[in-house]
Each structure stands twice: as C-alpha cells, then as structure tokens.
Amino acid sequence: MKSDIPLHDARLPLYQRLRDEMLGKITKGEWRPDRAIPSEAELTKTYGVATGTIRKAVEMLVAEGLLERSQGRGTFVRRPSFDGSLFRFFRLMTANGKRRIPDGRVLECAAATPTKAIADALHLRPHDAAIRIDRLRLIDDKVILVEEIWVPKTPFAALLDLELAAFGNLLYPFYEEHCGQAIASAQETLTVDAADADAAQTLGIVEGKPVVVIERLAFGYDRAPIEWRRSIGAADTFRYQIEIC
C-alpha cells in the first residue's frame, strides 16, 4: 500500500524528505539496530517513488553513519560499539594480559537533581526530572572505573522499577530493551584530575593521585542528547596510542 511522504518542508527535495521519514522510523524504534530495513523494492512500493530516490535517501543515512550495508544481506540500522573507547584509553586486561570488557555493578539508580551543567548538556528544562546511576566497572573484582551516569527521567522511568542486580554489564542494550531508547552516537572529552577522597577509596589509590576522567554525551538517532556520564580511572592504567600516517 502506498504511503504518502510527510511534507516536513515542501521546499526540500523528495529524497531529503524521504530521508527524514526513514530517520523517524529509526528514532521511533520501528526500524531497530542490527536489523535489516525493507529492501529497495519494498520501499519503492511503500512510498510510490522511483528506486533512485529511495537509493539516494538511504545513501544519505549511510553517509551519516545511521545505516550500514552488508554485501548479500541488505541494509541494517547501525549499532555503534562504544566500549572500544575504553580500550583506546585504559589497559583493561586480566592478569594474563587478555583484553576484557569490565563487569558492571550498579550501586544506585534513583531520581535526582542534576547540576546545571549536566541539565544543560541533556537539554533539560529547570524543573525536568532526571535519574542518576552510580556504577563501578570491575575486572576480577578490582575496580577499574567509577562512573556517574545521568539520563532524563521521563523516557527512562522504567529503570527506577528494576532491581539493581537486573542491570547488565552493557547499559546501552539494556536501555533499548527496557526503555526503548537506542544510543546512536556519542562525544567524549578526556581530562586529567586529582582523585578526591571518594574516588581514591573506591579505586584503591591515594587521595590526590592522578586520575583520567572521560566525560561522554550520548545521543539518540535524532541527535537528541539522552545520556551524560563521567568515568574515572587511575592514571597508571591509562595509555594513549594513535597512528600517524
């Protein structure tokens, strides 16, 4: 059945409006990460437009990193991998040198009032509620990272009804499963600071010792910010490596 393409802005070319319509399906969860979107033939039939228009709209979303093509399998909503950034920055390895994603242990998840800086980062209005998650990342029961995480309360309210033990090691798939919120991209900022008393005690280091702080702002597929987090780790586990060509 033919579906009309919403006229978000009639001045835009048809492929651009079609791209916006497709983005809406991703944002609303109608097209889910790691799942194939309808084929070009199906989309041509659905929207009643030329194949070239469909292809151009899809190519825009591929170029933006929201879709990815898989030879012989189709086009999929892209699910980025975020824990790779930890491997770029920290030596997250077991005693025998094997790389490992740290275990996650949520200590608290509760409604709270964020600082103005965090509220501004999440585009929260003055009286909007938020949720704070305090979490540790561990390898072999040794704390590697201390994390403070904030999300808007309304789309993530389901988290408040869950037992802490129910939270998975990786939060982004967990958000998607329980709250229908998918993370599409993120920005990270890295700084060096001195460990305060709380961080030092949790990380098992001396207060005032250098720590590396990674602040991340994560966005949905519509580029709206939906998570702010700060991860703190001891500087002696930190490394910086880059290839310069």
C-alpha positions in Angstrom: 0.0 0.0 0.0 1.4 3.4 -1.0 2.3 5.7 1.9 2.5 9.5 1.4 5.8 11.0 2.5 5.1 13.7 5.2 5.9 17.2 4.0 8.3 18.2 6.7 9.4 21.1 4.5 7.9 21.2 1.0 11.0 23.2 -0.1 13.2 20.2 0.4 13.8 17.7 -2.4 11.8 14.5 -2.3 14.8 12.3 -1.3 15.6 14.6 1.6 12.0 14.3 2.9 12.2 10.6 2.4 15.4 10.5 4.4 13.7 12.4 7.2 10.8 9.9 7.1 13.2 7.0 7.4 15.1 8.7 10.2 11.8 8.9 12.0 11.3 5.2 11.8 14.7 4.6 13.3 14.2 7.1 16.1 10.8 5.7 17.0 12.2 2.1 17.0 10.2 0.9 14.1 13.5 0.1 12.4 15.7 -1.4 15.1 19.5 -1.6 15.4 21.2 -4.7 13.8 18.0 -5.5 11.8 17.6 -5.1 8.1 15.4 -2.4 6.8 12.9 -3.1 4.0 14.5 -3.7 0.6 14.7 -1.1 -2.1 11.8 -2.8 -3.9 9.7 -2.8 -0.8 10.4 0.8 -0.1 9.7 1.8 -3.7 6.3 0.1 -3.4 5.6 1.6 0.0 6.3 5.2 -0.9 5.5 5.1 -4.6 8.7 6.8 -5.7 11.5 5.9 -8.1 14.2 3.5 -6.9 16.8 6.2 -7.5 15.0 8.4 -4.9 14.9 5.6 -2.4 18.6 4.8 -3.0 19.6 8.5 -2.6 17.7 8.7 0.8 19.3 5.5 2.0 22.8 6.7 0.9 22.3 9.8 3.0 21.7 7.8 6.1 24.6 5.5 5.3 26.9 8.5 5.0 25.6 9.8 8.3 26.5 6.5 10.0 22.9 5.6 10.8 22.6 2.7 8.3 25.2 0.3 7.0 25.2 -2.0 4.0 26.1 -5.7 4.3 27.0 -7.4 1.0 24.4 -10.0 0.2 22.4 -9.4 3.3 20.9 -6.0 2.9 21.0 -2.6 4.7 20.9 -2.5 8.5 20.4 0.1 11.2 23.9 0.6 12.6 24.6 -0.2 16.2 27.9 1.5 17.1 30.3 0.0 19.6 31.1 2.3 22.5 33.2 0.2 24.8 36.0 0.3 22.3 36.9 3.7 23.5 37.8 2.3 26.9 40.3 0.0 25.2 41.8 3.1 23.5 42.4 4.7 26.8 42.8 2.1 29.5 44.6 -1.2 29.8 41.5 -3.2 30.6 43.1 -6.7 30.8 43.1 -9.7 33.0 46.3 -10.9 34.9 47.3 -12.9 31.8 47.1 -9.9 29.5 43.8 -10.8 27.9 41.5 -8.0 26.9 38.2 -8.0 28.6 35.1 -5.8 28.8 34.8 -4.9 32.5 31.9 -6.2 34.6 29.4 -3.5 35.5 28.0 -3.2 39.1 25.2 -0.6 39.6 25.3 0.7 43.2 22.4 3.1 43.0 19.7 4.2 40.5 17.4 6.9 41.7 15.6 10.1 40.7 17.9 13.1 41.5 18.5 16.7 40.6 21.5 17.2 38.2 23.9 20.1 38.2 23.1 22.9 35.8 25.9 21.8 33.5 24.6 18.3 33.3 21.0 19.5 32.8 22.1 21.9 30.0 24.1 19.0 28.3 20.9 16.9 28.4 18.7 19.8 27.2 16.6 19.5 30.4 14.4 22.4 31.4 14.7 23.8 35.0 12.1 21.5 36.5 12.6 18.4 34.4 13.4 15.3 36.5 16.4 13.1 35.9 17.8 9.8 37.0 21.3 9.3 38.4 23.1 5.9 38.1 26.2 5.2 40.1 28.2 2.3 38.7 31.5 0.5 39.1 33.4 -1.3 36.3 35.5 -4.2 37.5 37.9 -6.8 36.3 38.4 -9.8 38.6 36.6 -7.9 41.4 39.1 -5.0 41.1 37.5 -1.6 40.5 38.9 -0.1 37.3 36.4 2.7 36.7 34.0 4.7 38.8 31.0 6.0 36.8 28.4 8.7 37.4 25.6 8.5 34.8 22.6 10.8 34.2 19.5 10.3 31.9 16.2 12.2 31.6 13.6 10.6 33.9 10.6 10.6 31.5 12.0 8.2 28.8 14.0 6.2 31.3 11.4 5.9 34.1 11.3 2.1 33.8 14.8 1.9 35.2 13.5 3.0 38.6 11.3 -0.1 38.9 14.2 -2.5 38.4 16.4 -4.3 40.9 20.0 -3.2 40.8 21.1 -6.8 40.1 19.0 -6.7 36.9 21.2 -4.2 35.2 23.5 -5.7 32.6 27.2 -5.2 32.1 26.5 -3.0 29.0 23.9 -0.3 29.6 23.0 0.7 26.1 21.4 -2.6 25.1 19.7 -2.5 28.5 18.3 1.0 27.8 16.9 -0.3 24.5 15.3 -3.4 26.0 13.7 -1.7 29.0 13.1 1.8 27.8 13.1 1.7 24.0 15.9 4.2 23.9 18.7 3.5 21.4 22.1 5.2 21.5 23.4 6.1 18.1 26.5 8.2 18.7 28.5 9.9 21.4 31.0 12.7 22.1 33.8 12.1 24.6 36.2 14.5 26.3 39.2 13.3 28.2 40.9 15.3 31.0 43.3 14.5 33.9 42.5 15.4 37.5 43.5 14.5 41.1 41.5 11.8 42.9 39.2 13.1 45.6 38.7 11.1 48.8 35.7 9.1 47.5 37.2 8.2 44.1 40.6 7.3 45.8 38.9 5.0 48.3 36.9 3.2 45.6 39.8 2.8 43.1 42.2 1.8 45.9 44.7 4.6 45.3 46.0 7.5 47.4 43.9 10.7 47.5 45.3 13.3 45.2 46.9 10.7 42.8 46.3 11.5 39.1 43.1 10.1 37.5 41.9 10.2 34.0 38.3 11.5 33.5 36.3 10.7 30.4 33.0 12.6 30.0 30.6 11.2 27.4 27.4 12.7 26.0 25.4 10.1 24.1 22.8 10.9 21.5 19.7 9.1 20.0 19.3 8.6 16.3 17.6 12.0 16.2 20.7 13.6 17.7 18.9 14.5 20.9 21.2 14.0 24.0 19.9 11.2 26.2 22.8 10.2 28.5 25.6 12.0 30.2 28.3 10.0 32.0 31.6 10.5 33.7 34.1 7.6 34.0 37.1 8.0 36.3 40.1 5.6 36.3 43.6 5.6 37.9 46.1 7.3 35.6 48.6 4.4 36.0 46.2 2.3 34.0 45.9 4.9 31.3 47.6 4.8 27.9 47.4 6.9 24.7 48.1 5.4 21.4 47.5 6.8 17.9 48.7 6.0 14.4 50.0 9.0 12.4 50.3 8.5 8.7 
